[in-house]
Amino acid sequence: MASRLNYSFPAVRIENMSLQQIDEVRRLEQEGGLEPWLPEDYHIILQEPNLWLALTASIAEEGSPEKIIGTGLARFLTTEMELCKIVTAVGFRRMGVAVQLLHRLLDEGRHRQCRACFLEVRPSNLNAIRFYEANGFRSVGMRPCYYANPEENALIMACEL
Ligand SMILES: CC(C)(COP(=O)(O)OP(=O)(O)OC[C@H]1O[C@@H](n2cnc3c(N)ncnc32)[C@H](O)[C@@H]1OP(=O)(O)O)[C@@H](O)C(=O)NCCC(=O)NCCS
């Protein structure tokens, strides 16, 4: 996978998500067209670092407080990992933010001896599919009627680690 860490802007800081960031992360999910996970889900996720890794990408612009512009979440099973979501704020897309989050999550999967990463995505979400394809994922199957509101199949994508 090509390294995209040479972007000069934005100067992104990637760190483990904290409890204080839950509201901002949920706003980002909503803005990105995803159904935000519940605060109680995040409370569980953040208390189970052996199973989950939630990351945030932030920038500090001069004179402004630090702002979260991206988030990524993965779950680790024994030899597989699942990429649960990845979002970049509108206005910061196509700047390599998501790819930095993705690299960090996949590196963690390798570190935990996972051999493959799976994800589900709406077939109508062409931007995400192109992002995943550009980063080594390929389509491996379909789950019928997986999503609600609106109902849609899920495309299953995977990459080897
Ligand atoms: C999908 C998403 C996370 C990509 O985030 P991003 O920060 O813009 O992605 P990057 O800048 O890291 O993109 C890296 C590469 O992926 C590919 N890519 C990303 N978005 C793309 C798009 N809309 N169309 C085509 N290719 C795309 C490109 O190859 C890109 O490199 P390039 O800009 O040099 O051409 C973002 O569009 C988003 O937040 N979408 C809404 C939430 C969502 O649907 N998430 C996925 C399901 S959980």
The ligand as an SDF file (V2000), in Angstrom:
LIG
                    3D

 48 50  0  0  0  0  0  0  0  0999 V2000
  -14.4280    7.7910    2.3400 C   0  0  0  0  0  0  0  0  0  0  0  0
  -13.7250    8.9040    3.1300 C   0  0  0  0  0  0  0  0  0  0  0  0
  -13.4970    8.4170    4.5680 C   0  0  0  0  0  0  0  0  0  0  0  0
  -12.3710    9.2360    2.4640 C   0  0  0  0  0  0  0  0  0  0  0  0
  -11.7130   10.1710    3.2980 O   0  0  0  0  0  0  0  0  0  0  0  0
  -10.5570   11.1610    2.7400 P   0  0  0  0  0  0  0  0  0  0  0  0
   -9.8540   11.7070    3.9260 O   0  0  0  0  0  0  0  0  0  0  0  0
  -11.1380   12.1260    1.7780 O   0  0  0  0  0  0  0  0  0  0  0  0
   -9.6350   10.1400    1.9300 O   0  0  0  0  0  0  0  0  0  0  0  0
   -8.0890   10.3460    1.5310 P   0  0  0  0  0  0  0  0  0  0  0  0
   -7.8290   11.7770    1.2330 O   0  0  0  0  0  0  0  0  0  0  0  0
   -7.2520    9.7260    2.5960 O   0  0  0  0  0  0  0  0  0  0  0  0
   -8.0530    9.4860    0.1820 O   0  0  0  0  0  0  0  0  0  0  0  0
   -6.9990    8.6370   -0.1380 C   0  0  0  0  0  0  0  0  0  0  0  0
   -7.2260    8.0860   -1.5340 C   0  0  0  0  0  0  0  0  0  0  0  0
   -8.4450    7.3220   -1.5770 O   0  0  0  0  0  0  0  0  0  0  0  0
   -9.1080    7.5560   -2.8380 C   0  0  0  0  0  0  0  0  0  0  0  0
  -10.3490    8.3270   -2.6020 N   0  0  0  0  0  0  0  0  0  0  0  0
  -10.7690    8.9280   -1.4590 C   0  0  0  0  0  0  0  0  0  0  0  0
  -11.9700    9.5290   -1.6470 N   0  0  0  0  0  0  0  0  0  0  0  0
  -12.2870    9.3090   -2.9580 C   0  0  0  0  0  0  0  0  0  0  0  0
  -13.3950    9.6880   -3.7560 C   0  0  0  0  0  0  0  0  0  0  0  0
  -14.3930   10.4340   -3.2550 N   0  0  0  0  0  0  0  0  0  0  0  0
  -13.4170    9.2990   -5.0680 N   0  0  0  0  0  0  0  0  0  0  0  0
  -12.4060    8.5630   -5.5910 C   0  0  0  0  0  0  0  0  0  0  0  0
  -11.3080    8.1780   -4.8710 N   0  0  0  0  0  0  0  0  0  0  0  0
  -11.2610    8.5370   -3.5730 C   0  0  0  0  0  0  0  0  0  0  0  0
   -8.1410    8.3740   -3.6860 C   0  0  0  0  0  0  0  0  0  0  0  0
   -7.2640    7.4540   -4.3300 O   0  0  0  0  0  0  0  0  0  0  0  0
   -7.3820    9.1520   -2.6160 C   0  0  0  0  0  0  0  0  0  0  0  0
   -6.1190    9.6050   -3.0620 O   0  0  0  0  0  0  0  0  0  0  0  0
   -6.0280   10.9750   -3.9690 P   0  0  0  0  0  0  0  0  0  0  0  0
   -6.8150   12.0190   -3.2370 O   0  0  0  0  0  0  0  0  0  0  0  0
   -4.5530   11.2630   -4.0330 O   0  0  0  0  0  0  0  0  0  0  0  0
   -6.6260   10.6370   -5.3130 O   0  0  0  0  0  0  0  0  0  0  0  0
  -14.5920   10.2140    3.1190 C   0  0  0  0  0  0  0  0  0  0  0  0
  -15.0560   10.4740    1.8050 O   0  0  0  0  0  0  0  0  0  0  0  0
  -15.7760   10.1990    4.0740 C   0  0  0  0  0  0  0  0  0  0  0  0
  -15.6310   10.5500    5.2550 O   0  0  0  0  0  0  0  0  0  0  0  0
  -16.9560    9.7780    3.5910 N   0  0  0  0  0  0  0  0  0  0  0  0
  -18.1720    9.7780    4.4430 C   0  0  0  0  0  0  0  0  0  0  0  0
  -18.1250    8.6920    5.5020 C   0  0  0  0  0  0  0  0  0  0  0  0
  -18.0670    7.3110    4.8800 C   0  0  0  0  0  0  0  0  0  0  0  0
  -18.8210    6.9900    3.9780 O   0  0  0  0  0  0  0  0  0  0  0  0
  -17.1400    6.4780    5.4030 N   0  0  0  0  0  0  0  0  0  0  0  0
  -16.9350    5.1290    4.8940 C   0  0  0  0  0  0  0  0  0  0  0  0
  -17.9050    4.1660    5.4450 C   0  0  0  0  0  0  0  0  0  0  0  0
  -17.6980    3.9220    7.1930 S   0  0  0  0  0  0  0  0  0  0  0  0
  1  2  1  0
  2  3  1  0
  2  4  1  0
  2 36  1  0
  4  5  1  0
  5  6  1  0
  6  7  2  0
  6  8  1  0
  6  9  1  0
  9 10  1  0
 10 11  2  0
 10 12  1  0
 10 13  1  0
 13 14  1  0
 14 15  1  0
 15 16  1  0
 15 30  1  0
 16 17  1  0
 17 18  1  0
 17 28  1  0
 18 19  1  0
 18 27  1  0
 19 20  2  0
 20 21  1  0
 21 22  1  0
 21 27  2  0
 22 23  1  0
 22 24  2  0
 24 25  1  0
 25 26  2  0
 26 27  1  0
 28 29  1  0
 28 30  1  0
 30 31  1  0
 31 32  1  0
 32 33  2  0
 32 34  1  0
 32 35  1  0
 36 37  1  0
 36 38  1  0
 38 39  2  0
 38 40  1  0
 40 41  1  0
 41 42  1  0
 42 43  1  0
 43 44  2  0
 43 45  1  0
 45 46  1  0
 46 47  1  0
 47 48  1  0
M  END
$$$$
